[in-house]
Amino acid sequence: MPLDERLTHVAGGLKCIHRGKLSLADAYILAAAKMLGGTLITTDSRLAELKTVPARLIEIP
């Protein structure tokens, strides 16, 4: 997904909503998943707990 104004706007909105809990990189990842209607696959439990997009948490032993 190319970085464009719409993706940046969605990522910025998520960053503002989750201030202090979300890095800018994570905001872009969540924004892309949200715009594409995808499921986020992550090892970061904090991202999965946000419930912004459907998420699948992979636990690494």
C-alpha positions as CSV (number, residue, x, y, z in Angstrom):
1,M,0.0,0.0,0.0
2,P,1.5,3.3,-1.0
3,L,1.9,6.1,1.5
4,D,-0.7,8.7,0.5
5,E,-2.7,11.5,2.1
6,R,-5.6,9.3,3.1
7,L,-3.4,6.7,4.8
8,T,-1.5,9.4,6.6
9,H,-4.8,11.0,7.8
10,V,-6.1,7.7,9.1
11,A,-2.7,6.9,10.8
12,G,-2.6,10.4,12.3
13,G,-6.1,10.0,13.7
14,L,-5.2,6.7,15.3
15,K,-2.1,8.2,16.8
16,C,-4.1,11.0,18.4
17,I,-6.8,8.6,19.7
18,H,-4.2,6.3,21.2
19,R,-1.8,9.0,22.4
20,G,1.1,7.5,24.4
21,K,0.2,3.9,23.5
22,L,1.0,3.8,19.8
23,S,4.1,4.6,17.8
24,L,3.8,6.4,14.5
25,A,5.0,3.2,12.7
26,D,2.3,1.1,14.5
27,A,-0.3,3.7,13.6
28,Y,0.5,3.3,9.9
29,I,0.4,-0.5,10.2
30,L,-3.0,-0.3,11.9
31,A,-4.3,2.3,9.4
32,A,-3.3,0.1,6.4
33,A,-5.0,-2.9,8.0
34,K,-8.1,-0.8,8.6
35,M,-8.2,0.6,5.1
36,L,-7.7,-2.8,3.5
37,G,-10.2,-4.5,5.8
38,G,-7.4,-6.9,6.8
39,T,-6.5,-8.8,10.0
40,L,-3.4,-7.6,11.8
41,I,-1.1,-10.5,12.7
42,T,1.3,-9.4,15.5
43,T,3.5,-10.5,18.4
44,D,2.7,-7.2,20.2
45,S,-0.1,-7.8,22.7
46,R,-0.6,-4.0,23.0
47,L,-1.6,-3.7,19.4
48,A,-4.0,-6.6,19.6
49,E,-5.7,-5.2,22.7
50,L,-6.5,-1.9,21.0
51,K,-9.3,-3.6,19.1
52,T,-8.9,-1.1,16.2
53,V,-8.9,-3.9,13.6
54,P,-9.3,-7.6,13.8
55,A,-6.0,-9.0,15.2
56,R,-4.4,-12.3,15.7
57,L,-1.8,-12.4,18.4
58,I,1.1,-14.8,17.9
59,E,2.9,-15.7,21.1
60,I,6.6,-16.4,20.8
61,P,7.9,-18.7,23.5
